[in-house]
Amino acid sequence: MEKGNKIKERRLALGMTQEELAKKMGFKTKASISRIESGDRNLPAHKIKRLAEVLETTPSYLMSRSDGVEAIQYVGDPLKTAINSADFMSENDIDIAIAYLQRRKTRLEEEKKSRDKNSN
């Protein structure tokens, strides 16, 4: 699926008009959105990131050739922010994030065990 079609599909899935999307993106008219959806206008990376936020998806989904809508649109804001940020992380940053998340998961599991033990 082409990038413009993905943008239009996400906009419609969210029940948004071209005018509404243009306003959220800071464009003066819906003509900009029309040109983006038709493939007549390219966007810089920072605008693609903002567009992904407004359309509740990721920049990688909008830019990829994949037809699958990523699960990001169904998760809460902290996770959405983390996943969107991952598109711009270096390999080292990703390793650090994974290590942190593993430690956090271990802590949560320990807290749950403690609560379960105290409730018995």
PyRosetta script that sets phi, psi and omega in degrees:
from pyrosetta import init, pose_from_sequence

init()
pose = pose_from_sequence("MEKGNKIKERRLALGMTQEELAKKMGFKTKASISRIESGDRNLPAHKIKRLAEVLETTPSYLMSRSDGVEAIQYVGDPLKTAINSADFMSENDIDIAIAYLQRRKTRLEEEKKSRDKNSN")
pose.set_psi(1, 136.8)
pose.set_omega(1, 179.9)
pose.set_phi(2, -73.2)
pose.set_psi(2, 154.2)
pose.set_omega(2, -178.5)
pose.set_phi(3, -54.5)
pose.set_psi(3, -46.7)
pose.set_omega(3, -178.9)
pose.set_phi(4, -61.0)
pose.set_psi(4, -39.1)
pose.set_omega(4, 177.8)
pose.set_phi(5, -66.9)
pose.set_psi(5, -37.7)
pose.set_omega(5, 178.2)
pose.set_phi(6, -64.0)
pose.set_psi(6, -42.0)
pose.set_omega(6, 179.9)
pose.set_phi(7, -62.5)
pose.set_psi(7, -46.2)
pose.set_omega(7, 179.5)
pose.set_phi(8, -63.3)
pose.set_psi(8, -43.3)
pose.set_omega(8, -179.8)
pose.set_phi(9, -60.3)
pose.set_psi(9, -45.0)
pose.set_omega(9, 179.8)
pose.set_phi(10, -66.9)
pose.set_psi(10, -41.5)
pose.set_omega(10, 179.3)
pose.set_phi(11, -58.8)
pose.set_psi(11, -47.2)
pose.set_omega(11, -179.5)
pose.set_phi(12, -67.1)
pose.set_psi(12, -38.1)
pose.set_omega(12, 178.6)
pose.set_phi(13, -61.5)
pose.set_psi(13, -29.7)
pose.set_omega(13, 178.8)
pose.set_phi(14, -89.8)
pose.set_psi(14, 1.5)
pose.set_omega(14, 178.7)
pose.set_phi(15, 69.0)
pose.set_psi(15, 31.6)
pose.set_omega(15, -175.1)
pose.set_phi(16, -104.9)
pose.set_psi(16, 140.2)
pose.set_omega(16, 175.0)
pose.set_phi(17, -85.7)
pose.set_psi(17, 166.6)
pose.set_omega(17, 175.0)
pose.set_phi(18, -61.3)
pose.set_psi(18, -37.4)
pose.set_omega(18, 178.8)
pose.set_phi(19, -61.9)
pose.set_psi(19, -44.4)
pose.set_omega(19, -179.5)
pose.set_phi(20, -64.3)
pose.set_psi(20, -43.5)
pose.set_omega(20, 179.5)
pose.set_phi(21, -65.0)
pose.set_psi(21, -41.2)
pose.set_omega(21, 178.7)
pose.set_phi(22, -59.4)
pose.set_psi(22, -43.7)
pose.set_omega(22, -179.8)
pose.set_phi(23, -63.1)
pose.set_psi(23, -45.3)
pose.set_omega(23, -179.7)
pose.set_phi(24, -65.3)
pose.set_psi(24, -27.7)
pose.set_omega(24, 179.7)
pose.set_phi(25, -88.1)
pose.set_psi(25, -9.6)
pose.set_omega(25, -179.7)
pose.set_phi(26, 85.8)
pose.set_psi(26, 16.4)
pose.set_omega(26, 176.1)
pose.set_phi(27, -86.7)
pose.set_psi(27, 151.6)
pose.set_omega(27, -177.3)
pose.set_phi(28, -75.7)
pose.set_psi(28, -33.8)
pose.set_omega(28, -177.3)
pose.set_phi(29, -137.7)
pose.set_psi(29, 167.0)
pose.set_omega(29, 177.7)
pose.set_phi(30, -71.4)
pose.set_psi(30, -13.5)
pose.set_omega(30, -179.0)
pose.set_phi(31, -59.4)
pose.set_psi(31, -34.9)
pose.set_omega(31, 178.0)
pose.set_phi(32, -62.5)
pose.set_psi(32, -43.8)
pose.set_omega(32, 179.8)
pose.set_phi(33, -66.2)
pose.set_psi(33, -40.9)
pose.set_omega(33, 178.3)
pose.set_phi(34, -58.9)
pose.set_psi(34, -43.3)
pose.set_omega(34, 179.4)
pose.set_phi(35, -68.4)
pose.set_psi(35, -36.4)
pose.set_omega(35, 177.6)
pose.set_phi(36, -65.3)
pose.set_psi(36, -47.2)
pose.set_omega(36, -178.9)
pose.set_phi(37, -65.3)
pose.set_psi(37, -30.9)
pose.set_omega(37, 179.9)
pose.set_phi(38, -85.0)
pose.set_psi(38, -5.6)
pose.set_omega(38, 179.4)
pose.set_phi(39, 85.3)
pose.set_psi(39, 9.0)
pose.set_omega(39, -178.9)
pose.set_phi(40, -86.2)
pose.set_psi(40, -8.1)
pose.set_omega(40, -178.6)
pose.set_phi(41, -135.8)
pose.set_psi(41, 130.8)
pose.set_omega(41, 174.9)
pose.set_phi(42, -97.0)
pose.set_psi(42, 155.5)
pose.set_omega(42, -179.1)
pose.set_phi(43, -119.0)
pose.set_psi(43, 145.6)
pose.set_omega(43, 172.4)
pose.set_phi(44, -71.1)
pose.set_psi(44, 163.4)
pose.set_omega(44, -175.3)
pose.set_phi(45, -55.2)
pose.set_psi(45, -41.4)
pose.set_omega(45, -178.0)
pose.set_phi(46, -66.2)
pose.set_psi(46, -30.6)
pose.set_omega(46, 176.6)
pose.set_phi(47, -74.9)
pose.set_psi(47, -34.7)
pose.set_omega(47, 176.8)
pose.set_phi(48, -65.0)
pose.set_psi(48, -40.8)
pose.set_omega(48, 177.8)
pose.set_phi(49, -61.3)
pose.set_psi(49, -46.0)
pose.set_omega(49, 179.5)
pose.set_phi(50, -64.4)
pose.set_psi(50, -41.6)
pose.set_omega(50, 178.4)
pose.set_phi(51, -60.3)
pose.set_psi(51, -42.7)
pose.set_omega(51, 178.4)
pose.set_phi(52, -61.7)
pose.set_psi(52, -40.7)
pose.set_omega(52, 178.1)
pose.set_phi(53, -61.9)
pose.set_psi(53, -47.6)
pose.set_omega(53, -178.4)
pose.set_phi(54, -63.7)
pose.set_psi(54, -36.9)
pose.set_omega(54, -178.2)
pose.set_phi(55, -89.8)
pose.set_psi(55, 6.9)
pose.set_omega(55, 176.3)
pose.set_phi(56, 54.6)
pose.set_psi(56, 50.5)
pose.set_omega(56, 175.8)
pose.set_phi(57, -146.6)
pose.set_psi(57, -162.0)
pose.set_omega(57, -179.6)
pose.set_phi(58, -115.2)
pose.set_psi(58, 155.2)
pose.set_omega(58, 174.2)
pose.set_phi(59, -58.2)
pose.set_psi(59, -37.8)
pose.set_omega(59, -178.7)
pose.set_phi(60, -64.0)
pose.set_psi(60, -35.7)
pose.set_omega(60, 176.5)
pose.set_phi(61, -64.9)
pose.set_psi(61, -46.5)
pose.set_omega(61, -178.3)
pose.set_phi(62, -63.1)
pose.set_psi(62, -33.3)
pose.set_omega(62, -175.6)
pose.set_phi(63, -91.9)
pose.set_psi(63, -15.3)
pose.set_omega(63, -176.0)
pose.set_phi(64, -82.8)
pose.set_psi(64, 170.0)
pose.set_omega(64, 175.9)
pose.set_phi(65, -94.5)
pose.set_psi(65, 1.9)
pose.set_omega(65, 180.0)
pose.set_phi(66, -67.1)
pose.set_psi(66, 142.3)
pose.set_omega(66, 177.1)
pose.set_phi(67, -93.7)
pose.set_psi(67, -11.0)
pose.set_omega(67, -177.2)
pose.set_phi(68, -79.3)
pose.set_psi(68, 132.6)
pose.set_omega(68, 175.3)
pose.set_phi(69, -78.6)
pose.set_psi(69, 127.3)
pose.set_omega(69, -177.0)
pose.set_phi(70, -71.1)
pose.set_psi(70, 152.8)
pose.set_omega(70, -177.9)
pose.set_phi(71, -65.7)
pose.set_psi(71, -12.6)
pose.set_omega(71, -177.9)
pose.set_phi(72, -51.5)
pose.set_psi(72, -33.0)
pose.set_omega(72, -176.5)
pose.set_phi(73, -68.7)
pose.set_psi(73, -10.7)
pose.set_omega(73, -177.1)
pose.set_phi(74, -108.7)
pose.set_psi(74, 1.5)
pose.set_omega(74, -176.1)
pose.set_phi(75, -101.3)
pose.set_psi(75, 166.5)
pose.set_omega(75, -179.8)
pose.set_phi(76, -72.4)
pose.set_psi(76, 166.4)
pose.set_omega(76, -174.2)
pose.set_phi(77, -56.4)
pose.set_psi(77, -45.9)
pose.set_omega(77, -179.6)
pose.set_phi(78, -59.5)
pose.set_psi(78, -42.6)
pose.set_omega(78, 179.0)
pose.set_phi(79, -68.9)
pose.set_psi(79, -40.0)
pose.set_omega(79, 178.1)
pose.set_phi(80, -59.0)
pose.set_psi(80, -44.5)
pose.set_omega(80, 179.1)
pose.set_phi(81, -62.3)
pose.set_psi(81, -44.4)
pose.set_omega(81, -179.8)
pose.set_phi(82, -63.3)
pose.set_psi(82, -43.7)
pose.set_omega(82, -178.7)
pose.set_phi(83, -68.1)
pose.set_psi(83, -41.8)
pose.set_omega(83, 177.1)
pose.set_phi(84, -61.7)
pose.set_psi(84, -38.4)
pose.set_omega(84, 179.9)
pose.set_phi(85, -68.0)
pose.set_psi(85, -31.6)
pose.set_omega(85, -178.1)
pose.set_phi(86, -59.4)
pose.set_psi(86, -27.9)
pose.set_omega(86, 179.0)
pose.set_phi(87, -63.3)
pose.set_psi(87, -19.1)
pose.set_omega(87, -175.9)
pose.set_phi(88, -114.6)
pose.set_psi(88, 10.4)
pose.set_omega(88, -178.7)
pose.set_phi(89, -89.1)
pose.set_psi(89, 149.0)
pose.set_omega(89, 172.9)
pose.set_phi(90, -78.7)
pose.set_psi(90, 168.9)
pose.set_omega(90, 178.0)
pose.set_phi(91, -59.8)
pose.set_psi(91, -40.3)
pose.set_omega(91, 178.9)
pose.set_phi(92, -64.1)
pose.set_psi(92, -42.6)
pose.set_omega(92, 177.9)
pose.set_phi(93, -60.5)
pose.set_psi(93, -40.0)
pose.set_omega(93, 179.1)
pose.set_phi(94, -64.9)
pose.set_psi(94, -42.0)
pose.set_omega(94, 177.0)
pose.set_phi(95, -59.8)
pose.set_psi(95, -42.6)
pose.set_omega(95, 178.8)
pose.set_phi(96, -64.3)
pose.set_psi(96, -43.4)
pose.set_omega(96, 179.8)
pose.set_phi(97, -63.3)
pose.set_psi(97, -42.8)
pose.set_omega(97, 179.0)
pose.set_phi(98, -62.0)
pose.set_psi(98, -45.3)
pose.set_omega(98, 179.3)
pose.set_phi(99, -61.1)
pose.set_psi(99, -42.6)
pose.set_omega(99, 178.5)
pose.set_phi(100, -62.0)
pose.set_psi(100, -46.7)
pose.set_omega(100, -178.4)
pose.set_phi(101, -64.0)
pose.set_psi(101, -35.9)
pose.set_omega(101, 176.7)
pose.set_phi(102, -64.9)
pose.set_psi(102, -43.1)
pose.set_omega(102, 177.2)
pose.set_phi(103, -63.3)
pose.set_psi(103, -42.0)
pose.set_omega(103, -179.7)
pose.set_phi(104, -63.0)
pose.set_psi(104, -42.0)
pose.set_omega(104, 179.0)
pose.set_phi(105, -62.6)
pose.set_psi(105, -43.5)
pose.set_omega(105, 178.7)
pose.set_phi(106, -60.3)
pose.set_psi(106, -44.1)
pose.set_omega(106, 178.5)
pose.set_phi(107, -61.6)
pose.set_psi(107, -43.2)
pose.set_omega(107, 179.0)
pose.set_phi(108, -64.0)
pose.set_psi(108, -40.0)
pose.set_omega(108, 177.8)
pose.set_phi(109, -63.9)
pose.set_psi(109, -40.5)
pose.set_omega(109, 178.1)
pose.set_phi(110, -65.4)
pose.set_psi(110, -40.7)
pose.set_omega(110, 177.8)
pose.set_phi(111, -63.4)
pose.set_psi(111, -40.5)
pose.set_omega(111, 179.3)
pose.set_phi(112, -64.5)
pose.set_psi(112, -44.1)
pose.set_omega(112, 177.9)
pose.set_phi(113, -60.1)
pose.set_psi(113, -41.7)
pose.set_omega(113, 179.5)
pose.set_phi(114, -63.7)
pose.set_psi(114, -44.2)
pose.set_omega(114, 177.9)
pose.set_phi(115, -62.9)
pose.set_psi(115, -44.8)
pose.set_omega(115, 179.8)
pose.set_phi(116, -61.9)
pose.set_psi(116, -41.0)
pose.set_omega(116, 179.8)
pose.set_phi(117, -65.2)
pose.set_psi(117, -41.2)
pose.set_omega(117, -179.5)
pose.set_phi(118, -72.5)
pose.set_psi(118, -25.2)
pose.set_omega(118, -179.2)
pose.set_phi(119, -82.6)
pose.set_psi(119, -12.9)
pose.set_omega(119, 179.2)
pose.set_phi(120, -88.9)
pose.dump_pdb("model.pdb")
